Amino acid sequence: MNELENNEAVRAERAPVDRVLLIDGDNDPHLPPEFPLTQFTLVRVFLRPGATMPRGLERRLGTLPFCVSVVSPKGGRNAADFVMSLHAGMLHSALPMHVAFTLVTHDKSLAAMAQELQRIGRHAELWTSHPERGGGERGGERGGRRRTPSSRGGSASVARGAPAAEGGAPKVPSSRRRRGGGGRKPRSAAASAAAEPVPVVAGVEPVAARPRPGKEKSLPDAAAAYARRLGGMKNPPAKLKALLNDITNRAGSFGHTADAILSELKASGALTVDPDGRVHLRV
């Protein structure tokens, strides 16, 4: 098999291609057992630098006229994935939309490539020879197709050959133990209670914030005490919202709300608030 040339995707447009098969030779160099391989199937096998195609796969694909092995350049550890995605895009732009794509890989990150092909209207599917985790092999079959959710369909589905776990979640052997001690310690009741969200009951009004308990004073005395503190500040609050927060922090223990103390301060002439919310002190 020859190395891929720069204009291979352009030449594929002129060929009578019936389907496309892209194989990740790095982690899943296998051929789907029920794949309808013909002389018009365009095959690309992607290999990392220095790797060779398995002999069994080469015997199956070596005689096809449109089969090419692609060796990724030396670089990052995901160079082969990027090259495979690049060639999928070039072939998609060159081939008619009725040509289906099959991607053979065990790298779940490449599922985005099939999803994007489906999103733009092309039939594409993923296949892997590795059994899914969490369940045994069913009926001696190995691997299966992994269909990614398309733009038309709903949730993702697993097609034939993909082993699944029986009875829900997989069981963890009870004999498994951590090194140097027992198993995982349960969380305390206080931590569990803190993690649970507070339920909201419909139709129940929230309780208004109450002043902090402390040494209660009459409203005029509380306002006068805060006015004295306000007069000694170097940078008193200049906005109404900041003033209310400061009253709550400094005079909240007097037994009155910030709005009540503010009204008393206005009545006593200690300050005024203009329509723009600016505070003017007279103390």
C-alpha positions as CSV (number, residue, x, y, z in Angstrom):
1,M,0.0,0.0,0.0
2,N,1.3,3.4,-0.9
3,E,1.6,6.4,1.3
4,L,-1.3,8.9,1.0
5,E,-0.5,11.8,-1.5
6,N,-1.7,15.3,-1.0
7,N,-4.4,15.1,-3.7
8,E,-5.8,11.8,-2.6
9,A,-9.1,13.3,-1.4
10,V,-9.5,15.1,-4.7
11,R,-9.0,11.9,-6.7
12,A,-11.5,10.1,-4.5
13,E,-14.2,12.5,-5.8
14,R,-13.8,11.1,-9.3
15,A,-13.8,7.4,-8.2
16,P,-17.0,5.4,-7.8
17,V,-16.8,5.1,-4.0
18,D,-19.6,3.3,-2.3
19,R,-18.6,3.8,1.3
20,V,-15.7,5.0,3.5
21,L,-13.9,3.0,6.2
22,L,-11.5,4.9,8.5
23,I,-9.5,2.6,10.8
24,D,-7.5,3.8,13.9
25,G,-4.5,1.5,13.5
26,D,-3.1,2.7,16.8
27,N,-5.7,1.3,19.3
28,D,-8.1,-0.7,17.2
29,P,-6.6,-2.2,14.0
30,H,-9.6,-4.5,13.1
31,L,-12.1,-4.9,10.4
32,P,-15.8,-5.0,11.4
33,P,-17.0,-8.6,10.8
34,E,-20.2,-7.6,8.9
35,F,-18.8,-4.7,7.0
36,P,-19.7,-4.9,3.3
37,L,-16.2,-4.6,1.9
38,T,-16.1,-4.1,-1.9
39,Q,-13.7,-3.0,-4.6
40,F,-15.2,0.4,-4.4
41,T,-14.7,0.9,-0.7
42,L,-12.3,3.7,0.2
43,V,-10.2,2.6,3.2
44,R,-7.8,4.6,5.3
45,V,-5.7,3.0,8.0
46,F,-4.0,5.5,10.3
47,L,-0.7,4.5,12.0
48,R,1.6,6.2,14.4
49,P,5.3,6.9,13.3
50,G,7.2,3.6,13.0
51,A,4.2,1.4,13.3
52,T,3.2,-1.2,10.7
53,M,-0.2,-2.6,9.8
54,P,-1.0,-6.1,11.2
55,R,-0.6,-8.8,8.7
56,G,-4.1,-10.1,9.0
57,L,-5.6,-6.7,8.3
58,E,-3.1,-6.1,5.4
59,R,-4.2,-9.4,3.8
60,R,-7.8,-8.3,3.9
61,L,-7.3,-4.8,2.6
62,G,-4.1,-5.0,0.6
63,T,-5.8,-5.9,-2.7
64,L,-8.3,-3.0,-2.6
65,P,-7.6,-0.3,-5.1
66,F,-8.7,2.5,-2.8
67,C,-6.9,1.4,0.4
68,V,-4.1,3.6,1.8
69,S,-2.1,3.6,5.0
70,V,-1.5,7.0,6.6
71,V,1.5,7.5,8.9
72,S,1.0,10.5,11.2
73,P,4.0,12.9,11.6
74,K,6.1,12.8,14.7
75,G,4.7,15.2,17.3
76,G,2.2,15.1,20.1
77,R,0.7,11.9,21.5
78,N,-2.7,12.7,19.8
79,A,-1.2,13.3,16.3
80,A,-2.9,10.3,14.8
81,D,-6.3,11.4,16.1
82,F,-5.8,14.8,14.5
83,V,-4.7,13.3,11.2
84,M,-7.7,11.0,11.2
85,S,-10.1,13.9,11.8
86,L,-8.4,15.9,9.1
87,H,-8.8,13.2,6.5
88,A,-12.4,12.6,7.5
89,G,-13.1,16.3,6.7
90,M,-11.3,16.2,3.4
91,L,-13.2,13.0,2.3
92,H,-16.5,14.5,3.4
93,S,-15.9,17.6,1.3
94,A,-14.9,15.5,-1.7
95,L,-17.5,12.7,-1.7
96,P,-21.3,12.8,-2.3
97,M,-23.5,12.9,0.8
98,H,-25.0,9.4,0.2
99,V,-21.6,7.8,0.9
100,A,-21.6,6.4,4.4
101,F,-18.7,6.7,6.8
102,T,-17.6,4.0,9.3
103,L,-15.0,4.9,11.9
104,V,-13.1,2.0,13.7
105,T,-11.6,3.3,16.9
106,H,-11.6,2.7,20.7
107,D,-10.8,6.3,21.4
108,K,-14.1,7.8,22.7
109,S,-12.9,11.3,22.0
110,L,-13.2,10.6,18.3
111,A,-16.9,10.1,18.7
112,A,-17.2,13.9,18.2
113,M,-16.0,13.3,14.6
114,A,-18.9,11.0,13.9
115,Q,-21.4,13.3,15.6
116,E,-20.3,16.2,13.5
117,L,-20.7,14.2,10.3
118,Q,-24.2,13.2,11.4
119,R,-25.0,16.8,12.3
120,I,-24.3,18.0,8.8
121,G,-26.4,15.2,7.3
122,R,-24.1,12.3,6.5
123,H,-24.6,8.8,7.7
124,A,-21.7,7.9,10.1
125,E,-21.2,5.4,12.8
126,L,-18.5,4.2,15.2
127,W,-17.4,0.6,15.7
128,T,-14.9,-0.9,18.1
129,S,-13.7,-4.5,18.7
130,H,-13.2,-3.8,22.4
131,P,-16.1,-5.0,24.7
132,E,-17.7,-2.2,26.7
133,R,-16.8,-2.0,30.4
134,G,-19.2,-3.1,33.0
135,G,-20.5,-6.4,31.4
136,G,-19.4,-9.7,30.0
137,E,-19.3,-10.7,26.4
138,R,-22.6,-12.0,25.1
139,G,-22.8,-15.1,23.0
140,G,-19.1,-15.1,22.2
141,E,-19.3,-12.0,20.1
142,R,-16.5,-9.5,20.3
143,G,-17.0,-5.9,20.0
144,G,-19.9,-4.1,18.4
145,R,-21.1,-0.9,16.9
146,R,-21.4,2.3,18.9
147,R,-23.8,4.7,17.4
148,T,-23.5,8.3,18.3
149,P,-26.5,10.5,18.7
150,S,-27.4,12.3,15.4
151,S,-29.0,15.6,14.8
152,R,-32.3,13.9,13.9
153,G,-32.3,11.0,16.5
154,G,-32.7,11.1,20.2
155,S,-30.5,9.4,22.7
156,A,-27.5,7.3,21.8
157,S,-28.1,3.6,21.2
158,V,-25.8,0.5,21.2
159,A,-26.2,-1.8,18.3
160,R,-25.7,-5.5,17.9
161,G,-22.6,-7.1,19.4
162,A,-22.0,-4.6,22.2
163,P,-22.1,-6.4,25.5
164,A,-24.1,-4.8,28.2
165,A,-24.4,-5.2,32.0
166,E,-27.3,-7.2,33.3
167,G,-29.4,-6.0,36.1
168,G,-28.4,-2.3,35.9
169,A,-25.0,-1.2,37.3
170,P,-22.0,-3.5,37.4
171,K,-21.3,-5.3,40.6
172,V,-18.1,-4.7,42.4
173,P,-16.4,-7.7,43.9
174,S,-16.7,-7.7,47.7
175,S,-13.1,-9.1,48.0
176,R,-11.6,-5.9,46.7
177,R,-9.8,-4.0,49.4
178,R,-7.7,-0.9,49.6
179,R,-4.1,-1.1,50.5
180,G,-3.1,-0.3,54.1
181,G,-6.5,-0.5,55.7
182,G,-10.2,-0.9,55.3
183,G,-12.5,0.3,52.6
184,R,-13.8,3.8,52.0
185,K,-15.0,5.5,55.1
186,P,-18.6,6.7,55.0
187,R,-19.3,10.4,55.3
188,S,-20.5,11.8,58.5
189,A,-24.1,12.5,59.0
190,A,-23.4,16.2,59.4
191,A,-21.6,16.3,56.0
192,S,-24.4,14.4,54.3
193,A,-27.0,16.8,55.7
194,A,-25.0,19.8,54.6
195,A,-24.7,18.5,51.1
196,E,-28.5,18.0,50.7
197,P,-30.3,21.0,49.2
198,V,-32.8,22.8,51.3
199,P,-36.4,21.9,50.2
200,V,-38.6,24.8,49.0
201,V,-42.2,24.6,50.0
202,A,-44.6,26.3,47.6
203,G,-46.9,28.9,49.1
204,V,-44.7,29.6,52.1
205,E,-43.4,33.1,52.4
206,P,-39.8,33.5,53.6
207,V,-39.4,34.9,57.1
208,A,-38.1,38.4,57.2
209,A,-34.6,39.0,58.6
210,R,-34.7,39.9,62.2
211,P,-32.2,42.2,64.0
212,R,-29.4,40.5,65.8
213,P,-30.0,39.9,69.5
214,G,-28.1,42.3,71.8
215,K,-28.6,45.3,74.0
216,E,-31.8,46.8,72.9
217,K,-32.4,50.5,72.8
218,S,-35.3,52.7,72.0
219,L,-35.5,53.8,68.4
220,P,-34.4,57.5,69.1
221,D,-31.4,56.2,71.2
222,A,-30.4,53.7,68.5
223,A,-30.5,56.4,65.8
224,A,-28.6,58.9,68.0
225,A,-25.9,56.2,68.7
226,Y,-25.5,55.4,65.1
227,A,-25.4,59.1,64.2
228,R,-22.5,59.6,66.6
229,R,-20.7,56.7,64.9
230,L,-21.5,58.1,61.5
231,G,-20.0,61.5,62.4
232,G,-16.7,59.9,63.5
233,M,-16.3,58.0,60.2
234,K,-13.5,59.2,57.9
235,N,-15.3,57.8,54.8
236,P,-19.1,57.5,55.6
237,P,-21.4,55.7,53.2
238,A,-22.3,57.8,50.3
239,K,-25.0,55.6,48.8
240,L,-28.3,54.5,50.2
241,K,-27.6,50.8,49.8
242,A,-24.2,51.1,51.5
243,L,-25.7,53.1,54.3
244,L,-28.4,50.4,55.0
245,N,-25.7,47.7,55.0
246,D,-23.6,49.8,57.4
247,I,-26.6,50.4,59.7
248,T,-27.2,46.6,59.8
249,N,-23.6,45.9,60.7
250,R,-23.1,48.6,63.3
251,A,-26.5,49.1,64.8
252,G,-28.2,45.7,64.2
253,S,-27.8,44.7,67.8
254,F,-30.0,47.6,69.0
255,G,-33.2,45.7,68.3
256,H,-34.4,47.8,65.3
257,T,-34.2,47.2,61.5
258,A,-32.0,49.3,59.3
259,D,-35.0,50.9,57.6
260,A,-36.5,52.0,61.0
261,I,-33.2,53.6,62.1
262,L,-32.8,55.3,58.7
263,S,-36.3,56.8,59.0
264,E,-35.4,58.1,62.5
265,L,-32.2,59.6,61.2
266,K,-34.1,61.4,58.5
267,A,-36.7,62.6,61.0
268,S,-34.1,63.9,63.3
269,G,-32.3,65.8,60.5
270,A,-29.1,63.8,60.8
271,L,-29.0,63.1,57.1
272,T,-31.0,63.3,53.9
273,V,-31.2,61.0,50.8
274,D,-31.8,62.5,47.4
275,P,-33.8,60.9,44.6
276,D,-30.6,59.4,43.1
277,G,-29.8,57.5,46.3
278,R,-26.9,59.8,47.4
279,V,-26.6,60.3,51.2
280,H,-25.9,63.8,52.6
281,L,-24.8,64.0,56.3
282,R,-25.7,66.8,58.6
283,V,-24.2,65.5,61.8
